[in-house]
Amino acid sequence: MNLSFASIALMAHVVAALRIVFFRRNGARHRAHVSWLAWSLVSVLGCSAIELALHPRHVDFLEAARSVLLAFFVFCARGNVARLLWSGEQ
């Protein structure tokens, strides 16, 4: 059971990081602080995925669920980190 939760968390980290990396602006404004936040989010997600892949550890249900929920939010925002931060139209 432990290995399956670790696999789920690993895949959620990879999928969320890749979705942010392949985000297309399509005319949206460039905001430097949002870019830095997106870069740091990709870095943390990528490092977490590498750590889980190289050094398997105990991952419980809540950690795997948190990873899946974060990936779900990233996909709902279509990889747009600014939409993760601000919900209203600007």
ZIGIJO-V352343 format. One record per run of one state. SS is the DSSP state (helix for helix, strand for strand, loop for the rest). FROM is the first residue (numbers start at 1). TO is the last residue. If there is no record, write none. Layout:
ss:SS from:FROM to:TO
ss:SS from:FROM to:TO
//
This chain:
ss:loop from:1 to:1
ss:helix from:2 to:21
ss:loop from:22 to:31
ss:helix from:32 to:54
ss:loop from:55 to:60
ss:helix from:61 to:76
ss:loop from:77 to:80
ss:helix from:81 to:85
ss:loop from:86 to:90
//
